[in-house]
Amino acid sequence: MSDTPLTLASLIGVDAGASSFDAGPVLGGLGHLGQAVLSGNGLADAIAKGLTQALNVDVGAVIGPAWQTVDSVRAALKATREDETATAHVPLAAHQIKSSHSPSVTLMVSGFPHVDLAFAVDFVLKVDGVELGIDKGRISHLRSGGLTAQAALKFAGKTLAEKRTPRLDLPGRLHFPAPKVDQTAEAAA
């Protein structure tokens, strides 16, 4: 398994570039002046690039905090933080994790902000029969069970992109890489 994190941008498909992104509904929402100024200038590329940057949110950063609200997970995190040799396995019942995000992209014309485009992203992860592996005070892996994810990107109430993953059955483990530590920040401290 790759250590490259799954992001909301890659889940929705906007990180693949403008070829997978239809800017038509966005152009339609800008009015005649916005269309005239922006339509021939690589708008889809600019929006896709801006959304990719705004949605460069690791899916693990969304689901990890949600799981940390579960009492049994919090207890295991505390226990393994206090005893670094301890490992805990916490079974979780079937559940959903939902999150909403509101990225925006500012389009510049001749170096000046022309218009702010406000988007909405809804993310849902459905999980069943998983067991969290916890060590050294962090969730390190999932074991067994299965999961599906879906995300929708909306602009002005219209769905621009929607993606659902097929069910991923976890016969083994799905590892979460340890957070990378910024060495320069540590050296400065």
N, C-alpha and C positions, 0 to 999 in steps of 0.2 A: 504494500500500500504506500502511496506517495505521502510525503510530509507536506505537500502543497495543500493549504486549507481550502475547503469548499466555501466560496463566498456567495452572498446574496446575488451579486452581479452574474457570477457564472451559473448559478441555479436558474435565474430568469433567462439568461442567454444574451444579455446586452454586452457582455465582455467580448463576444465573438466579433463585434464590429457592426457597422451600419447595415451590412447585408442581412442581418437577422432582425433589424429594427425598422419599423414602419413609422416614419416621422409625419405621415399624413394627418393623423388626428391632432398632433401637436401644432402643425402649421395651421390647421383649421381653427384652432383655439386662439391664435395670435391676432386675428383680424387682418384686414386688407393691408395695412401699413406693415405689419410684421411679416406677412407673406411676401410682399414686394421687396422688402429689404433683405430678408434672410433666405428666401427660397432657393436661389441658385448658388449659395455659398457653402455647400457641404454641411447643411444643417443636421442631417441625420448623423453624420460622423461626429459633429460637435456635441450633439445631445448624447450619443452613445458613449463618447469619451467621458463626458461629465458625469453621466449616470454610473459608469464603471467606477470612476473615482469615488463618487458619493456612496455607492453600494459595496465598496470594498470592505465589507463587514464579514468576518469569519462566522460561519454558521455556528461553530462551537461557542463563540462569544455570546450568541443568542441563547442557545440551549443550556449551556453550563450554569449560568445564573438562575435559570428557571429550576433546574434540578436542585440547586443549592437551597431552595426554599423548603424542600421536603425534609421533615424532621429526621428521618433515619439517615439521609444523606449528610445532613449537617453534623449529626453525631459521629458518623464515620470520618468525615473530614477532620473534625476536631481530634478524634482518637489517633488518626494516622499522622496528624501534625505534631502531636505530643510524643508519639513513639514512632520514629522514622523507620523502624523495622517492621511495623505492622502493615498489613494489607487488609482491606475490607471489601466485601462483595455485598452489594445492596440490590435486591430484586425490586423491580418497579412494575406495578400493574399497568395495564393498557391506559394510555393517556395521550393528550395532545398538548403541544406547546405552540402558542400563537404569539406573534409579534407584529407590530406595525411600525413602519418607518416612513419618514417624510423627507426624502432627498429633494434638493432643488438644484437647478442648473441656471447660472446667469450667462446669458448670451451677450457677447461683446461685439459692438460694431465700431470700427475705427478706433479701438482701444477704450471705448466707453461702454458702460453697462447699458444694454438696450431693453432687455426684458428678463425677468426672473420666471422660470418655469418650475412650478411646484408639482411634484409627483407623489404618489402614494404607493407603498409596497406592503402587501400583506403576505406573511410567511406562516405556514402551518406545518409542523412536524408531527406525524402520528407514529407513536411508538407502542409496541406490545411485546410483552414477555422478555424484556431485556434485563440484564443484570449489570450494574455499574461496578467497575473495578476502581478502587480508590486507594492511593498510596501517597505518602509524603504530603498529605493535606490537599491533594488535588484529584480530580476525576481523570483517570489515566486511560480507561478503555471501556468499551461496551462488550458484553459477551452474550451470545445466543439471542433469540428473539428476532424481531424484524422492525423495519421502519419504512415510512414513505414521507416524502416532502413535497410541498407545493408552494409556489410563490406566484403572485400576480403583481404586475406593474400597471398602474393606472395614471391617467392624466385627464383632468376635467371630467371625472366620473366614467371615462371610457377605458376599458382594458386594452392596453397596448401589447402586452406580452403576458403569457401565463404558461407555466411549466409544472408538470407533475412528474415526479420520479416514479419508476416502477418500484414495487415492493422490493426492498433489499433484505433478504434473509441472512442472518448473521450466524453461520454455522460455527465460526471461530470467534475471533476478536476483531474489533475495530478500535485501533489505537488513536488517542489524542496526543499529539506531540506536546512535550513540555514547552511552556512559554519561553521564547528567546529573551535573554537578558541583554540589555544594552550595556556593553562593557564600558563605553565612554561615560555613561551616567554613573556607573558604579565607581569608576576611577575618580570622578569629580566629587563624590560624596565623602 
